[in-house]
Amino acid sequence: MLLLFGLSGCSLAAGFEEAAECFDGADNDADGAYDCDDSDCAQLADCAASDDDDSSPADDDDSSPADDDDSSPADD
Protein backbone atom coordinates (compact mmCIF):
# COMPACT_ATOMS: atom_id res chain seq x y z
CA MET A 1 0.00 0.00 0.00
CA LEU A 2 2.80 2.42 0.85
CA LEU A 3 4.50 1.66 -2.45
CA LEU A 4 1.36 2.48 -4.44
CA PHE A 5 0.89 5.75 -2.57
CA GLY A 6 4.52 6.67 -3.13
CA LEU A 7 4.34 6.04 -6.87
CA SER A 8 1.04 7.85 -7.39
CA GLY A 9 2.69 11.26 -7.09
CA CYS A 10 5.46 10.55 -9.59
CA SER A 11 3.64 11.33 -12.82
CA LEU A 12 5.03 14.87 -12.99
CA ALA A 13 8.57 16.14 -12.46
CA ALA A 14 9.83 16.18 -8.89
CA GLY A 15 8.69 19.27 -7.02
CA PHE A 16 6.12 20.11 -9.70
CA GLU A 17 2.76 21.31 -8.37
CA GLU A 18 0.11 20.80 -11.06
CA ALA A 19 -2.52 23.27 -9.83
CA ALA A 20 0.00 25.98 -9.09
CA GLU A 21 2.21 25.60 -12.15
CA CYS A 22 0.19 24.29 -15.10
CA PHE A 23 -2.33 27.11 -15.20
CA ASP A 24 -0.53 30.19 -13.87
CA GLY A 25 0.69 31.80 -17.11
CA ALA A 26 4.34 31.39 -16.13
CA ASP A 27 7.31 29.39 -17.37
CA ASN A 28 7.95 27.78 -13.99
CA ASP A 29 10.83 25.54 -15.06
CA ALA A 30 12.48 28.07 -17.43
CA ASP A 31 12.31 25.79 -20.47
CA GLY A 32 10.56 28.34 -22.69
CA ALA A 33 7.16 26.60 -22.53
CA TYR A 34 4.19 27.96 -20.62
CA ASP A 35 1.41 26.01 -18.91
CA CYS A 36 -0.21 23.43 -21.24
CA ASP A 37 2.54 23.97 -23.82
CA ASP A 38 5.05 22.67 -21.25
CA SER A 39 5.80 18.95 -21.57
CA ASP A 40 5.36 18.62 -17.80
CA CYS A 41 1.72 19.70 -18.13
CA ALA A 42 0.77 18.41 -21.58
CA GLN A 43 -0.44 15.02 -20.34
CA LEU A 44 -3.00 16.55 -17.97
CA ALA A 45 -6.64 16.09 -18.99
CA ASP A 46 -7.35 19.84 -18.82
CA CYS A 47 -4.45 20.54 -21.18
CA ALA A 48 -5.24 17.77 -23.65
CA ALA A 49 -8.86 18.92 -23.87
CA SER A 50 -7.96 22.52 -24.69
CA ASP A 51 -6.19 21.65 -27.99
CA ASP A 52 -4.99 25.25 -28.36
CA ASP A 53 -2.21 25.54 -30.91
CA ASP A 54 -2.00 29.36 -30.75
CA SER A 55 -1.62 29.51 -34.54
CA SER A 56 -4.55 31.79 -35.37
CA PRO A 57 -3.88 35.55 -35.57
CA ALA A 58 -7.17 36.02 -33.69
CA ASP A 59 -6.03 33.79 -30.83
CA ASP A 60 -6.16 35.94 -27.73
CA ASP A 61 -7.03 33.45 -25.00
CA ASP A 62 -3.96 34.08 -22.83
CA SER A 63 -2.77 30.47 -23.13
CA SER A 64 0.69 31.74 -23.97
CA PRO A 65 2.46 35.07 -23.40
CA ALA A 66 2.31 35.84 -27.13
CA ASP A 67 -1.48 36.06 -27.14
CA ASP A 68 -1.91 38.11 -23.98
CA ASP A 69 -2.77 41.46 -25.54
CA ASP A 70 -6.36 41.78 -24.27
CA SER A 71 -7.45 43.43 -27.54
CA SER A 72 -10.25 40.99 -28.27
CA PRO A 73 -13.67 41.27 -26.58
CA ALA A 74 -13.71 37.47 -26.42
CA ASP A 75 -10.40 37.40 -24.53
CA ASP A 76 -10.47 35.03 -21.55
N, C-alpha and C positions, 0 to 999 in steps of 0.2 A: 504494500500500500504506500509506503513512504517513497519507494522508487517511482511509482506512477505519479505521485504528487510532485516529486522533484523534476521529472521530465516534462510535465505539463506546461511549465513556464519557459521552456527552452525554444519555442518556435520563433522568437525574435532575437535579435542580437543582445548580448549580455548588457544589462543596464538600460535597455530600451523600454520606455513606458508608452505603450500604444496610445492610450487616450490623450496623453499629454503631448506626444511628439508626432503622431500621424495626421493630426488635424489642426495644427497650430500656425500654419503659414510660415514655418521656419525651416531652415536646413540644419537640423539638430546635430547631424554627424559630419557636417562640412564636406559632403561628397558632391555638392552641386545639384542635388535632387531634393525637391520639396514635397513633403507630405505623401500623397498617393503615388507620386512619380518616383519616390525613393524605393529602392528594392527591398528595404526593411519593412515597408508598409504595403507594398503592392499585393501581397497575398491575402490581405484582410478583406473580408466580405464587403465592407463599405467602400473600399477602394476599387475592387473588381467590378462592382455594380455601377460605379460612376462612369466608367469608360470615357473619360475626358482626355482627348488627345491634344487639346490646346492649339489645334491647327487652323481654326477658323479666325479670320480677322475680327469677327464680331464676338469672339469668345472673351467675355469679361466676367467670369464667374469666380475670380480670385483663387483658382486652384493652383496657380503658380504666380510668382512675382511679376512675370511679364504681362499678365492680364489683370493687374490690380490698378486700373486707372479710374474706376468708378464713373465712367462717362456714359454708361448704358443704364437706362431706367430699369432694365431687367437684372442689373448686377446684384449678385447675392450679397 
